[in-house]
Amino acid sequence: MAAIESVTKETSCCSHSSCCAPQEPIVRDKPKVGRNDPCPCGNGRKFKKCCGKNR
């Protein structure tokens, strides 16, 4: 049981900012598409009824 606990502690090092590199923020090329906005594929339907349906 002690071996499992030591592995868990090693893999959870990201809770300490001193040992892990800082993550870069996500930067979008285009503005975020809302659920009720027109679909960017050009279908004319709302995003939630078109391409967002499979997400």
C-alpha positions as CSV (number, residue, x, y, z in Angstrom):
1,M,0.0,0.0,0.0
2,A,2.9,2.4,0.7
3,A,4.2,2.0,-2.9
4,I,0.8,3.1,-4.3
5,E,0.8,6.2,-2.1
6,S,4.3,7.2,-3.1
7,V,3.4,7.0,-6.8
8,T,0.3,9.1,-6.2
9,K,2.3,11.8,-4.5
10,E,4.9,11.8,-7.4
11,T,2.2,12.2,-10.1
12,S,0.4,15.0,-8.2
13,C,3.4,17.4,-8.3
14,C,1.5,19.9,-10.4
15,S,-0.3,21.2,-7.3
16,H,3.0,23.0,-6.5
17,S,3.9,25.9,-8.7
18,S,7.6,25.6,-7.9
19,C,8.2,22.3,-9.7
20,C,6.0,22.7,-12.8
21,A,6.3,25.2,-15.7
22,P,3.5,27.8,-15.9
23,Q,0.8,27.0,-18.4
24,E,0.2,29.5,-21.2
25,P,-3.3,30.8,-21.7
26,I,-5.4,29.7,-24.7
27,V,-5.5,32.3,-27.5
28,R,-8.3,32.0,-30.1
29,D,-7.8,33.1,-33.7
30,K,-11.5,33.9,-34.0
31,P,-14.1,35.0,-31.4
32,K,-15.8,32.2,-29.4
33,V,-19.0,30.9,-31.0
34,G,-22.0,30.9,-28.6
35,R,-24.7,28.3,-28.6
36,N,-27.3,30.6,-30.1
37,D,-25.0,32.3,-32.6
38,P,-25.2,31.3,-36.3
39,C,-23.0,28.3,-37.2
40,P,-19.7,29.3,-38.7
41,C,-20.0,26.5,-41.3
42,G,-22.5,28.8,-43.2
43,N,-25.5,26.4,-42.9
44,G,-27.7,29.2,-41.5
45,R,-28.7,27.2,-38.5
46,K,-27.8,27.9,-34.9
47,F,-24.5,26.4,-33.7
48,K,-26.3,24.3,-31.1
49,K,-28.5,22.6,-33.8
50,C,-25.6,22.2,-36.3
51,C,-21.9,21.6,-35.5
52,G,-22.4,22.0,-31.8
53,K,-24.8,19.1,-31.6
54,N,-22.0,16.6,-31.6
55,R,-20.0,18.2,-28.8
